Amino acid sequence: MFITLEGIEGSGKTTQIKNIVEFLENKGYDCVVTREPGGTKIGEKIRSILLDPENRDMEPVCELLLYCSDRVQHIKELINPALSEGKTIICDRFFDATLVYQGYARGLDIELITRLHKMTVAGLKPDITILLDLLPEIGLSRAWKQIDDGSRSGGETRFEKETLSFHRKIRAGYLDLARLEPKRFHIIDASKSENQVKQQIINALVLEIGVVE
């Protein structure tokens, strides 16, 4: 099973991934946690370029191709082997993030991104996508609080430093994708408390995989 988490900056993906793993492992699932960009040694090097706030002048097409390169390595080295072994992948961001960040927000051609996606993933699609949705103002406030208190890296703030309008486009893009694929996406109200968000996600997983909570 392939589960992805999506959402704007500060939506709580890292926290909720831990809760998902705990729930699934208690049900007997063998879980592998990963992320994009990153997830492999090569991917971590690509991540350091993509998220470095010093690289503010990166061209959108360059950004897009770096994400695609990261994904090719990630799928071949980690995701496909784990899935073939019957493991459950839980991934912090995947292709949907590329569509909304580089497509909806950066303005790159959606058809181009989709063609690149078909080349890089060879039909791979998440079984379940959890979309942690909240207002960008709240998400950015949370993200900067974590950066300021040291619980989040200050060296990975290139997107946090984007304009509020940029992040509003990202949220709108995610909600648009969720409307297009309602069977895959589960929209979670991430403005609630951690435990309330956790319960929403567990309810979605129970519905999808048929286990008893």
MDTraj code that builds the backbone (N, CA, C; nanometers):
import mdtraj as md
import numpy as np

residues = "MET PHE ILE THR LEU GLU GLY ILE GLU GLY SER GLY LYS THR THR GLN ILE LYS ASN ILE VAL GLU PHE LEU GLU ASN LYS GLY TYR ASP CYS VAL VAL THR ARG GLU PRO GLY GLY THR LYS ILE GLY GLU LYS ILE ARG SER ILE LEU LEU ASP PRO GLU ASN ARG ASP MET GLU PRO VAL CYS GLU LEU LEU LEU TYR CYS SER ASP ARG VAL GLN HIS ILE LYS GLU LEU ILE ASN PRO ALA LEU SER GLU GLY LYS THR ILE ILE CYS ASP ARG PHE PHE ASP ALA THR LEU VAL TYR GLN GLY TYR ALA ARG GLY LEU ASP ILE GLU LEU ILE THR ARG LEU HIS LYS MET THR VAL ALA GLY LEU LYS PRO ASP ILE THR ILE LEU LEU ASP LEU LEU PRO GLU ILE GLY LEU SER ARG ALA TRP LYS GLN ILE ASP ASP GLY SER ARG SER GLY GLY GLU THR ARG PHE GLU LYS GLU THR LEU SER PHE HIS ARG LYS ILE ARG ALA GLY TYR LEU ASP LEU ALA ARG LEU GLU PRO LYS ARG PHE HIS ILE ILE ASP ALA SER LYS SER GLU ASN GLN VAL LYS GLN GLN ILE ILE ASN ALA LEU VAL LEU GLU ILE GLY VAL VAL GLU".split()
xyz = np.array([
    [0.0839, -0.1190, 0.0000],
    [0.0000, 0.0000, 0.0000],
    [0.0882, 0.1251, 0.0000],
    [0.0450, 0.2236, -0.0753],
    [0.1224, 0.3471, -0.0920],
    [0.0358, 0.4636, -0.0447],
    [0.0770, 0.5257, 0.0664],
    [0.0046, 0.6373, 0.1259],
    [0.0898, 0.7627, 0.1170],
    [0.0310, 0.8724, 0.0708],
    [0.1042, 0.9991, 0.0676],
    [0.0315, 1.1025, 0.1528],
    [0.1096, 1.1952, 0.2079],
    [0.0557, 1.3095, 0.2805],
    [0.0932, 1.4353, 0.2051],
    [-0.0051, 1.5228, 0.1868],
    [0.0174, 1.6480, 0.1169],
    [-0.0390, 1.7626, 0.2003],
    [0.0069, 1.8845, 0.1684],
    [-0.0430, 2.0020, 0.2385],
    [0.0558, 2.1158, 0.2308],
    [0.0095, 2.2340, 0.2667],
    [0.0955, 2.3517, 0.2641],
    [0.1983, 2.3442, 0.3761],
    [0.2913, 2.4386, 0.3767],
    [0.3912, 2.4451, 0.4831],
    [0.3201, 2.4625, 0.6180],
    [0.3677, 2.3879, 0.7178],
    [0.3122, 2.4013, 0.8513],
    [0.1813, 2.3287, 0.8739],
    [0.1441, 2.2391, 0.7839],
    [0.0156, 2.1699, 0.7973],
    [0.0213, 2.0507, 0.8920],
    [0.1415, 2.0120, 0.9357],
    [0.1534, 1.9062, 1.0361],
    [0.1807, 1.7679, 0.9826],
    [0.2351, 1.7585, 0.8622],
    [0.2577, 1.6273, 0.8012],
    [0.3541, 1.5414, 0.8829],
    [0.4633, 1.5995, 0.9278],
    [0.5638, 1.5227, 1.0014],
    [0.5052, 1.4622, 1.1278],
    [0.4293, 1.5407, 1.2003],
    [0.3660, 1.4919, 1.3237],
    [0.2679, 1.3802, 1.2942],
    [0.1842, 1.3987, 1.1941],
    [0.0805, 1.3008, 1.1665],
    [0.1348, 1.1727, 1.1042],
    [0.2471, 1.1798, 1.0362],
    [0.3088, 1.0577, 0.9838],
    [0.3419, 0.9633, 1.0991],
    [0.3928, 1.0170, 1.2088],
    [0.4238, 0.9341, 1.3258],
    [0.2981, 0.8651, 1.3776],
    [0.1885, 0.9385, 1.3808],
    [0.0622, 0.8804, 1.4281],
    [0.0102, 0.7723, 1.3336],
    [0.0267, 0.7949, 1.2042],
    [-0.0170, 0.6956, 1.1056],
    [0.0641, 0.5670, 1.1198],
    [0.1943, 0.5810, 1.1340],
    [0.2807, 0.4636, 1.1486],
    [0.2422, 0.3843, 1.2729],
    [0.2205, 0.4539, 1.3832],
    [0.1821, 0.3863, 1.5071],
    [0.0523, 0.3085, 1.4884],
    [-0.0453, 0.3704, 1.4258],
    [-0.1744, 0.3046, 1.4043],
    [-0.1598, 0.1828, 1.3141],
    [-0.0905, 0.1983, 1.2011],
    [-0.0795, 0.0883, 1.1060],
    [0.0062, -0.0264, 1.1588],
    [0.1150, 0.0064, 1.2267],
    [0.1995, -0.1002, 1.2801],
    [0.1261, -0.1801, 1.3873],
    [0.0397, -0.1138, 1.4628],
    [-0.0421, -0.1860, 1.5608],
    [-0.1412, -0.2803, 1.4934],
    [-0.1701, -0.2538, 1.3652],
    [-0.2601, -0.3399, 1.2883],
    [-0.1834, -0.4438, 1.2072],
    [-0.0506, -0.4478, 1.2236],
    [0.0295, -0.5504, 1.1578],
    [0.0938, -0.5106, 1.0272],
    [0.0858, -0.3829, 0.9912],
    [0.1465, -0.3368, 0.8666],
    [0.2950, -0.3073, 0.8881],
    [0.3757, -0.3456, 0.7904],
    [0.5195, -0.3172, 0.7910],
    [0.5407, -0.1857, 0.7165],
    [0.5700, -0.0790, 0.7891],
    [0.5714, 0.0558, 0.7310],
    [0.7124, 0.1058, 0.7002],
    [0.7224, 0.1775, 0.5889],
    [0.8447, 0.2474, 0.5509],
    [0.8091, 0.3944, 0.5329],
    [0.8766, 0.4818, 0.6070],
    [0.8506, 0.6257, 0.5994],
    [0.9566, 0.6912, 0.5121],
    [0.9114, 0.7762, 0.4217],
    [1.0049, 0.8453, 0.3343],
    [0.9498, 0.9833, 0.2995],
    [1.0225, 1.0577, 0.2175],
    [0.9788, 1.1938, 0.1858],
    [1.0341, 1.2378, 0.0520],
    [0.9688, 1.3408, -0.0021],
    [1.0191, 1.4068, -0.1223],
    [1.0201, 1.5580, -0.1000],
    [1.1268, 1.6242, -0.1434],
    [1.2502, 1.5640, -0.1952],
    [1.3291, 1.4971, -0.0831],
    [1.4125, 1.4047, -0.1219],
    [1.4891, 1.3267, -0.0255],
    [1.4503, 1.1817, -0.0361],
    [1.4766, 1.1067, 0.0687],
    [1.4398, 0.9659, 0.0688],
    [1.5518, 0.8731, 0.0259],
    [1.6489, 0.9265, -0.0450],
    [1.7692, 0.8519, -0.0845],
    [1.8898, 0.9426, -0.0627],
    [2.0090, 0.8867, -0.0692],
    [2.1295, 0.9697, -0.0523],
    [2.1383, 1.0761, -0.1614],
    [2.1096, 1.0350, -0.2836],
    [2.1104, 1.1312, -0.3939],
    [1.9987, 1.2334, -0.3743],
    [1.8825, 1.1839, -0.3325],
    [1.7688, 1.2726, -0.3098],
    [1.7951, 1.3767, -0.2026],
    [1.8685, 1.3396, -0.0994],
    [1.8989, 1.4359, 0.0067],
    [1.9874, 1.5494, -0.0457],
    [2.0756, 1.5170, -0.1386],
    [2.1589, 1.6219, -0.1982],
    [2.0740, 1.7153, -0.2846],
    [1.9794, 1.6566, -0.3573],
    [1.8880, 1.7383, -0.4376],
    [1.8023, 1.8249, -0.3458],
    [1.7577, 1.7680, -0.2347],
    [1.6769, 1.8417, -0.1373],
    [1.7510, 1.9656, -0.0859],
    [1.8792, 1.9473, -0.0570],
    [1.9565, 2.0597, -0.0033],
    [1.9633, 2.1759, -0.1018],
    [1.9596, 2.1458, -0.2309],
    [1.9584, 2.2511, -0.3328],
    [1.8203, 2.3156, -0.3416],
    [1.7172, 2.2319, -0.3447],
    [1.5813, 2.2812, -0.3656],
    [1.5297, 2.3673, -0.2503],
    [1.5664, 2.3340, -0.1278],
    [1.5090, 2.4026, -0.0123],
    [1.5991, 2.5101, 0.0477],
    [1.7179, 2.5242, -0.0062],
    [1.8118, 2.6255, 0.0439],
    [1.7602, 2.7658, 0.0109],
    [1.7339, 2.8503, 0.1107],
    [1.6821, 2.9845, 0.0837],
    [1.7777, 3.0725, 0.0040],
    [1.9049, 3.0334, -0.0016],
    [2.0017, 3.1094, -0.0815],
    [1.9759, 3.0931, -0.2312],
    [1.9018, 2.9881, -0.2680],
    [1.8759, 2.9601, -0.4099],
    [1.7441, 3.0224, -0.4552],
    [1.7194, 3.1442, -0.4138],
    [1.5916, 3.2104, -0.4436],
    [1.5748, 3.2404, -0.5922],
    [1.6855, 3.2441, -0.6669],
    [1.6768, 3.2784, -0.8088],
    [1.6639, 3.1566, -0.8996],
    [1.6389, 3.0410, -0.8423],
    [1.6255, 2.9192, -0.9230],
    [1.5087, 2.9326, -1.0214],
    [1.5349, 2.8977, -1.1463],
    [1.4309, 2.9028, -1.2480],
    [1.3269, 2.7929, -1.2237],
    [1.1989, 2.8210, -1.2471],
    [1.0945, 2.7207, -1.2235],
    [1.1168, 2.5890, -1.2978],
    [1.1647, 2.5957, -1.4214],
    [1.1878, 2.4714, -1.4966],
    [1.3017, 2.3921, -1.4339],
    [1.4048, 2.4607, -1.3886],
    [1.5144, 2.3941, -1.3173],
    [1.4604, 2.3253, -1.1928],
    [1.3769, 2.3965, -1.1174],
    [1.3149, 2.3418, -0.9972],
    [1.2348, 2.2163, -1.0301],
    [1.1536, 2.2238, -1.1346],
    [1.0712, 2.1109, -1.1768],
    [1.1563, 1.9889, -1.2094],
    [1.2615, 2.0090, -1.2864],
    [1.3438, 1.8953, -1.3286],
    [1.4211, 1.8351, -1.2120],
    [1.4578, 1.9163, -1.1151],
    [1.5240, 1.8623, -0.9957],
    [1.4274, 1.7730, -0.9172],
    [1.3035, 1.8168, -0.9042],
    [1.2044, 1.7332, -0.8361],
    [1.1822, 1.6020, -0.9110],
    [1.1762, 1.6096, -1.0434],
    [1.1583, 1.4873, -1.1232],
    [1.2776, 1.3942, -1.1080],
    [1.3972, 1.4501, -1.1049],
    [1.5177, 1.3682, -1.0876],
    [1.5168, 1.2984, -0.9523],
    [1.4796, 1.3731, -0.8497],
    [1.4680, 1.3156, -0.7160],
    [1.3693, 1.1992, -0.7161],
    [1.2570, 1.2169, -0.7852],
    [1.1511, 1.1151, -0.7850],
    [1.1937, 0.9880, -0.8586],
    [1.2634, 1.0033, -0.9681],
    [1.3118, 0.8858, -1.0411],
    [1.3985, 0.7985, -0.9502],
    [1.4934, 0.8608, -0.8824],
    [1.5821, 0.7870, -0.7930],
    [1.5044, 0.7261, -0.6762],
    [1.4126, 0.8030, -0.6228],
    [1.3327, 0.7610, -0.5079],
    [1.2498, 0.6373, -0.5397],
    [1.1834, 0.6397, -0.6541],
    [1.0980, 0.5272, -0.6930],
    [1.1809, 0.4019, -0.7175],
    [1.2894, 0.4167, -0.7923],
    [1.3700, 0.3002, -0.8290],
    [1.4434, 0.2411, -0.7087],
    [1.4977, 0.3288, -0.6249],
    [1.5822, 0.2810, -0.5162],
    [1.5037, 0.2380, -0.3926],
    [1.3940, 0.3059, -0.3640],
    [1.3254, 0.2810, -0.2374],
    [1.1799, 0.2366, -0.2521],
    [1.0998, 0.3147, -0.3234],
    [0.9558, 0.2904, -0.3222],
    [0.9188, 0.1570, -0.3874],
    [0.9612, 0.1363, -0.5107],
    [0.9241, 0.0123, -0.5800],
    [0.9750, -0.1134, -0.5091],
    [1.1021, -0.1165, -0.4640],
    [1.1473, -0.2357, -0.3918],
    [1.0653, -0.2635, -0.2658],
    [1.0302, -0.1588, -0.1911],
    [0.9529, -0.1782, -0.0683],
    [0.8123, -0.2290, -0.0994],
    [0.7497, -0.1729, -0.2013],
    [0.6158, -0.2176, -0.2386],
    [0.6173, -0.3624, -0.2871],
    [0.7221, -0.3991, -0.3594],
    [0.7312, -0.5363, -0.4100],
    [0.7493, -0.6373, -0.2973],
    [0.7983, -0.5901, -0.1823],
    [0.8141, -0.6758, -0.0647],
    [0.6897, -0.6770, 0.0230],
    [0.5853, -0.6080, -0.0230],
    [0.4605, -0.6059, 0.0518],
    [0.4559, -0.5054, 0.1649],
    [0.5499, -0.4124, 0.1665],
    [0.5532, -0.3120, 0.2722],
    [0.4605, -0.1951, 0.2395],
    [0.4244, -0.1199, 0.3420],
    [0.3408, -0.0012, 0.3255],
    [0.4295, 0.1227, 0.3267],
    [0.4245, 0.1982, 0.2187],
    [0.5012, 0.3214, 0.2070],
    [0.4170, 0.4382, 0.2565],
    [0.4754, 0.5199, 0.3426],
    [0.4112, 0.6436, 0.3870],
    [0.5053, 0.7563, 0.3502],
    [0.4633, 0.8374, 0.2538],
    [0.5534, 0.9362, 0.1936],
    [0.5036, 1.0788, 0.2169],
    [0.5925, 1.1618, 0.2690],
    [0.5675, 1.3044, 0.2893],
    [0.5903, 1.3750, 0.1554],
    [0.4829, 1.3998, 0.0848],
    [0.4774, 1.4606, -0.0478],
    [0.5141, 1.3600, -0.1583],
    [0.4477, 1.3783, -0.2735],
    [0.4787, 1.3001, -0.3929],
    [0.4409, 1.3855, -0.5127],
    [0.3932, 1.3250, -0.6191],
    [0.3700, 1.3978, -0.7438],
    [0.2690, 1.5112, -0.7314],
    [0.1698, 1.4967, -0.6458],
    [0.0708, 1.6041, -0.6312],
    [0.1371, 1.7351, -0.5910],
    [0.2409, 1.7274, -0.5095],
    [0.3120, 1.8481, -0.4683],
    [0.3765, 1.9176, -0.5878],
    [0.4278, 1.8401, -0.6808],
    [0.4881, 1.8990, -0.8004],
    [0.3832, 1.9709, -0.8836],
    [0.2670, 1.9101, -0.8971],
    [0.1598, 1.9745, -0.9724],
    [0.1208, 2.1093, -0.9123],
    [0.1058, 2.1135, -0.7791],
    [0.0568, 2.2383, -0.7199],
    [0.1668, 2.3426, -0.7038],
    [0.2869, 2.3013, -0.6652],
    [0.3947, 2.3988, -0.6436],
    [0.4498, 2.4525, -0.7760],
    [0.4833, 2.3621, -0.8665],
    [0.5423, 2.4077, -0.9924],
    [0.4372, 2.4408, -1.0982],
    [0.3203, 2.3799, -1.0886],
    [0.2129, 2.4065, -1.1842],
    [0.1224, 2.5198, -1.1395],
    [0.0396, 2.4943, -1.0418],
    [-0.0571, 2.5947, -0.9961],
    [0.0105, 2.7218, -0.9438],
    [0.1180, 2.7076, -0.8656],
    [0.1792, 2.8248, -0.8028],
    [0.2852, 2.8918, -0.8908],
    [0.3738, 2.8126, -0.9523],
    [0.4788, 2.8705, -1.0379],
    [0.4266, 2.9058, -1.1773],
    [0.3180, 2.8416, -1.2188],
    [0.2602, 2.8728, -1.3485],
    [0.3135, 2.7918, -1.4643],
    [0.3894, 2.6847, -1.4351],
    [0.4373, 2.5991, -1.5434],
    [0.3207, 2.5188, -1.6008],
    [0.3357, 2.4777, -1.7247],
    [0.2286, 2.4092, -1.7965],
    [0.1948, 2.2755, -1.7306],
    [0.0688, 2.2596, -1.6926],
    [0.0250, 2.1375, -1.6250],
    [0.0423, 2.0155, -1.7144],
    [0.0168, 2.0320, -1.8429],
    [0.0320, 1.9193, -1.9365],
    [0.1774, 1.8742, -1.9431],
    [0.2711, 1.9706, -1.9415],
    [0.4135, 1.9371, -1.9416],
    [0.4491, 1.8578, -1.8160],
    [0.4030, 1.9051, -1.7016],
    [0.4323, 1.8365, -1.5761],
    [0.3736, 1.6955, -1.5777],
    [0.2535, 1.6818, -1.6305],
    [0.1894, 1.5512, -1.6370],
    [0.2660, 1.4553, -1.7280],
    [0.3165, 1.5076, -1.8397],
    [0.3966, 1.4227, -1.9303],
    [0.5237, 1.3759, -1.8602],
    [0.5888, 1.4662, -1.7891],
    [0.7096, 1.4289, -1.7147],
    [0.6765, 1.3254, -1.6077],
    [0.5620, 1.3420, -1.5462],
    [0.5182, 1.2472, -1.4442],
    [0.5040, 1.1071, -1.5032],
    [0.4409, 1.0976, -1.6184],
    [0.4216, 0.9677, -1.6815],
    [0.5551, 0.9026, -1.7162],
    [0.6530, 0.9845, -1.7525],
    [0.7861, 0.9322, -1.7834],
    [0.8573, 0.8820, -1.6586],
    [0.8370, 0.9503, -1.5458],
    [0.9169, 0.9203, -1.4265],
    [0.8567, 0.8139, -1.3365],
    [0.7241, 0.8043, -1.3309],
    [0.6643, 0.7124, -1.2341],
    [0.6144, 0.5817, -1.2938],
    [0.6012, 0.5752, -1.4249],
    [0.5608, 0.4511, -1.4936],
    [0.4342, 0.3904, -1.4331],
    [0.3331, 0.4750, -1.4142],
    [0.2039, 0.4265, -1.3681],
    [0.1848, 0.4193, -1.2182],
    [0.2892, 0.4496, -1.1411],
    [0.2780, 0.4441, -0.9959],
    [0.1908, 0.5588, -0.9445],
    [0.0926, 0.5252, -0.8618],
    [0.0039, 0.6262, -0.8034],
    [-0.0274, 0.5859, -0.6599],
    [-0.0351, 0.6819, -0.5688],
    [-0.0711, 0.6479, -0.4302],
    [-0.2093, 0.5826, -0.4230],
    [-0.2231, 0.4903, -0.3293],
    [-0.3540, 0.4303, -0.3037],
    [-0.4413, 0.5257, -0.2230],
    [-0.3790, 0.5965, -0.1303],
    [-0.4488, 0.6906, -0.0425],
    [-0.3647, 0.8178, -0.0323],
    [-0.4287, 0.9332, -0.0484],
    [-0.3601, 1.0603, -0.0265],
    [-0.4348, 1.1391, 0.0805],
    [-0.3640, 1.1686, 0.1882],
    [-0.4183, 1.2480, 0.2981],
    [-0.3788, 1.3934, 0.2754],
    [-0.4767, 1.4804, 0.2548],
    [-0.4504, 1.6221, 0.2334],
    [-0.4814, 1.6979, 0.3620],
    [-0.3781, 1.7490, 0.4265],
    [-0.3932, 1.8282, 0.5475],
    [-0.4177, 1.9731, 0.5059],
    [-0.5408, 2.0147, 0.5195],
    [-0.5823, 2.1453, 0.4669],
    [-0.6010, 2.2479, 0.5784],
    [-0.5449, 2.3665, 0.5576],
    [-0.5690, 2.4795, 0.6469],
    [-0.5298, 2.6080, 0.5765],
    [-0.5679, 2.7209, 0.6352],
    [-0.5351, 2.8501, 0.5760],
    [-0.3840, 2.8706, 0.5735],
    [-0.3310, 2.9268, 0.4652],
    [-0.1870, 2.9518, 0.4577],
    [-0.1353, 3.0397, 0.5715],
    [-0.2166, 3.1359, 0.6152],
    [-0.1730, 3.2227, 0.7244],
    [-0.1413, 3.1417, 0.8503],
    [-0.2254, 3.0412, 0.8768],
    [-0.2042, 2.9568, 0.9944],
    [-0.0834, 2.8664, 0.9736],
    [-0.0756, 2.8050, 0.8559],
    [0.0356, 2.7142, 0.8277],
    [0.1704, 2.7827, 0.8348],
    [0.1817, 2.8995, 0.7744],
    [0.3089, 2.9716, 0.7761],
    [0.3455, 3.0164, 0.9167],
    [0.2456, 3.0577, 0.9936],
    [0.2713, 3.0967, 1.1319],
    [0.3274, 2.9793, 1.2114],
    [0.2683, 2.8617, 1.1923],
    [0.3176, 2.7410, 1.2591],
    [0.4604, 2.7085, 1.2146],
    [0.4828, 2.7154, 1.0831],
    [0.6142, 2.6803, 1.0284],
    [0.7231, 2.7717, 1.0840],
    [0.6984, 2.9013, 1.0858],
    [0.7999, 2.9946, 1.1342],
    [0.8221, 2.9819, 1.2849],
    [0.7182, 2.9460, 1.3579],
    [0.7349, 2.9220, 1.5010],
    [0.8291, 2.8042, 1.5231],
    [0.8126, 2.6984, 1.4425],
    [0.8993, 2.5811, 1.4537],
    [1.0419, 2.6134, 1.4115],
    [1.0567, 2.6969, 1.3101],
    [1.1897, 2.7381, 1.2658],
    [1.2582, 2.8203, 1.3742],
    [1.1834, 2.9114, 1.4331],
    [1.2401, 2.9996, 1.5358],
    [1.2787, 2.9246, 1.6627],
    [1.2017, 2.8175, 1.6977],
    [1.2360, 2.7442, 1.8205],
    [1.3337, 2.6289, 1.7948],
    [1.3756, 2.6131, 1.6678],
    [1.4770, 2.5143, 1.6349],
    [1.4256, 2.3748, 1.6076],
    [1.2947, 2.3549, 1.6135],
    [1.2403, 2.2214, 1.5869],
    [1.2273, 2.1930, 1.4382],
    [1.2560, 2.2945, 1.3579],
    [1.2535, 2.2801, 1.2125],
    [1.3737, 2.3539, 1.1564],
    [1.4356, 2.2969, 1.0530],
    [1.5605, 2.3510, 1.0006],
    [1.5425, 2.4879, 0.9360],
    [1.6266, 2.5824, 0.9773],
    [1.6265, 2.7138, 0.9147],
    [1.6960, 2.7137, 0.7793],
    [1.7631, 2.6033, 0.7480],
    [1.8321, 2.5932, 0.6202],
    [1.7441, 2.5394, 0.5085],
    [1.6160, 2.5145, 0.5388],
    [1.5222, 2.4615, 0.4384],
    [1.3982, 2.5503, 0.4297],
    [1.4215, 2.6802, 0.4124],
    [1.3094, 2.7750, 0.4210],
    [1.2816, 2.8483, 0.2894],
    [1.3250, 2.7927, 0.1774],
    [1.3056, 2.8635, 0.0515],
    [1.1573, 2.8834, 0.0199],
    [1.0754, 2.7840, 0.0506],
    [0.9326, 2.7974, 0.0206],
    [0.8585, 2.8760, 0.1282],
    [0.9019, 2.8647, 0.2521],
    [0.8399, 2.9450, 0.3566],
    [0.8557, 3.0940, 0.3292],
    [0.9611, 3.1309, 0.2575],
    [0.9876, 3.2720, 0.2287],
    [0.9130, 3.3235, 0.1056],
    [0.8334, 3.2366, 0.0427],
    [0.7517, 3.2814, -0.0693],
    [0.6357, 3.3680, -0.0186],
    [0.5701, 3.4387, -0.1082],
    [0.4623, 3.5296, -0.0719],
    [0.3380, 3.4533, -0.0262],
    [0.2524, 3.5239, 0.0446],
    [0.1270, 3.4635, 0.0893],
    [0.0410, 3.4230, -0.0300],
    [0.0425, 3.5016, -0.1348],
    [-0.0365, 3.4678, -0.2536],
    [0.0119, 3.3369, -0.3160],
    [0.1412, 3.3119, -0.3121],
    [0.1985, 3.1864, -0.3609],
    [0.1384, 3.0686, -0.2839],
    [0.1349, 3.0802, -0.1532],
    [0.0840, 2.9709, -0.0699],
    [-0.0668, 2.9555, -0.0848],
    [-0.1367, 3.0632, -0.1126],
    [-0.2805, 3.0526, -0.1390],
    [-0.3056, 2.9752, -0.2681],
    [-0.2204, 2.9945, -0.3676],
    [-0.2318, 2.9197, -0.4921],
    [-0.2075, 2.7705, -0.4676],
    [-0.1132, 2.7407, -0.3794],
    [-0.0835, 2.6012, -0.3471],
    [-0.2047, 2.5346, -0.2827],
    [-0.2623, 2.6017, -0.1846],
    [-0.3802, 2.5445, -0.1189],
    [-0.4933, 2.5236, -0.2201],
    [-0.5179, 2.6237, -0.3026],
    [-0.6246, 2.6117, -0.4028],
    [-0.5953, 2.4968, -0.4988],
    [-0.4690, 2.4796, -0.5354],
    [-0.4313, 2.3700, -0.6247],
    [-0.4576, 2.2344, -0.5632],
    [-0.4209, 2.2185, -0.4361],
    [-0.4465, 2.0918, -0.3675],
    [-0.5964, 2.0611, -0.3619],
    [-0.6757, 2.1614, -0.3282],
    [-0.8201, 2.1389, -0.3192],
    [-0.8789, 2.1045, -0.4560],
    [-0.8226, 2.1633, -0.5609],
    [-0.8676, 2.1319, -0.6963],
    [-0.8360, 1.9865, -0.7306],
    [-0.7137, 1.9430, -0.6994],
    [-0.6769, 1.8036, -0.7257],
    [-0.7658, 1.7079, -0.6475],
    [-0.7970, 1.7440, -0.5229],
    [-0.8820, 1.6578, -0.4402],
    [-1.0225, 1.6459, -0.4984],
    [-1.0724, 1.7535, -0.5577],
    [-1.2035, 1.7480, -0.6222],
    [-1.2016, 1.6586, -0.7457],
    [-1.0873, 1.6561, -0.8149],
    [-1.0754, 1.5753, -0.9364],
    [-1.0621, 1.4266, -0.9056],
    [-1.0049, 1.3934, -0.7877],
    [-0.9865, 1.2527, -0.7506],
    [-1.0397, 1.2274, -0.6095],
    [-1.1692, 1.2364, -0.5910],
    [-1.2258, 1.2216, -0.4564],
    [-1.2086, 1.0827, -0.3959],
    [-1.1893, 0.9812, -0.4791],
    [-1.1722, 0.8462, -0.4262],
    [-1.0333, 0.8260, -0.3651],
    [-0.9364, 0.9002, -0.4131],
    [-0.7991, 0.8862, -0.3599],
    [-0.7721, 0.9829, -0.2457],
    [-0.8221, 1.1036, -0.2576],
    [-0.7930, 1.2076, -0.1588],
    [-0.8887, 1.2024, -0.0398],
    [-0.8330, 1.2276, 0.0776],
    [-0.9125, 1.2517, 0.1981],
    [-0.8706, 1.3876, 0.2523],
    [-0.9625, 1.4835, 0.2506],
    [-0.9317, 1.6178, 0.2988],
    [-0.9521, 1.6218, 0.4499],
    [-0.8449, 1.6588, 0.5201],
    [-0.8446, 1.6621, 0.6659],
    [-0.8348, 1.8079, 0.7124],
    [-0.9178, 1.8461, 0.8074],
    [-0.9130, 1.9812, 0.8623],
    [-0.7939, 1.9917, 0.9575],
    [-0.6834, 2.0468, 0.9073],
    [-0.5603, 2.0525, 0.9846],
    [-0.5547, 2.1713, 1.0802],
    [-0.6618, 2.2497, 1.0866],
    [-0.6656, 2.3605, 1.1816],
    [-0.7007, 2.3119, 1.3218],
    [-0.7473, 2.1872, 1.3330],
    [-0.7863, 2.1310, 1.4620],
    [-0.6627, 2.0918, 1.5441],
    [-0.6855, 2.0446, 1.6657],
    [-0.5754, 2.0006, 1.7513],
    [-0.5099, 1.8759, 1.6927],
    [-0.3890, 1.8454, 1.7406],
    [-0.3184, 1.7277, 1.6892],
    [-0.4014, 1.6010, 1.7038],
    [-0.4649, 1.5824, 1.8191],
    [-0.5430, 1.4612, 1.8411],
    [-0.6666, 1.4566, 1.7529],
    [-0.7273, 1.5715, 1.7295],
    [-0.8452, 1.5755, 1.6422],
    [-0.8068, 1.5437, 1.4981],
    [-0.6930, 1.5964, 1.4555],
    [-0.6441, 1.5663, 1.3202],
    [-0.6096, 1.4185, 1.3092],
    [-0.5445, 1.3668, 1.4108],
    [-0.5103, 1.2247, 1.4142],
    [-0.6346, 1.1386, 1.3985],
    [-0.7417, 1.1726, 1.4696],
    [-0.8634, 1.0931, 1.4634],
    [-0.9276, 1.0999, 1.3255],
    [-0.9241, 1.2174, 1.2631],
    [-0.9774, 1.2297, 1.1270],
    [-0.9032, 1.1368, 1.0309],
    [-0.7712, 1.1336, 1.0453],
    [-0.6890, 1.0504, 0.9570],
    [-0.7167, 0.9023, 0.9820],
    [-0.7241, 0.8626, 1.1089],
    [-0.7526, 0.7230, 1.1416],
    [-0.8887, 0.6816, 1.0857],
    [-0.9854, 0.7710, 1.0969],
    [-1.1179, 0.7407, 1.0408],
    [-1.1089, 0.7155, 0.8901],
    [-1.0276, 0.7963, 0.8222],
    [-1.0101, 0.7793, 0.6776],
    [-0.9423, 0.6464, 0.6467],
    [-0.8407, 0.6107, 0.7246],
    [-0.7693, 0.4854, 0.7016],
    [-0.8596, 0.3648, 0.7293],
    [-0.9372, 0.3729, 0.8362],
    [-1.0308, 0.2646, 0.8672],
    [-1.1274, 0.2438, 0.7517],
    [-1.1746, 0.3537, 0.6966],
    [-1.2669, 0.3465, 0.5834],
    [-1.2015, 0.2822, 0.4620],
    [-1.0756, 0.3154, 0.4375],
    [-1.0068, 0.2693, 0.3163],
    [-0.9593, 0.1248, 0.3259],
    [-0.9012, 0.0889, 0.4400],
    [-0.8377, -0.0435, 0.4470],
    [-0.9203, -0.1461, 0.5223],
    [-1.0316, -0.1002, 0.5800],
    [-1.1262, -0.1951, 0.6379],
    [-1.0850, -0.2580, 0.7690],
    [-0.9929, -0.1960, 0.8432],
    [-0.9565, -0.2491, 0.9734],
    [-1.0467, -0.1886, 1.0791],
    [-1.0526, -0.2542, 1.1930],
    [-1.1309, -0.2019, 1.3043],
    [-1.0411, -0.1121, 1.3871],
    [-1.0930, 0.0070, 1.4205],
    [-1.0117, 0.1019, 1.4953],
    [-0.9801, 0.0480, 1.6341],
])
top = md.Topology()
chain = top.add_chain()
for i, resn in enumerate(residues, 1):
    res = top.add_residue(resn, chain, resSeq=i)
    for name in ("N", "CA", "C"):
        top.add_atom(name, md.element.get_by_symbol(name[0]), res)
traj = md.Trajectory(xyz[None], top)
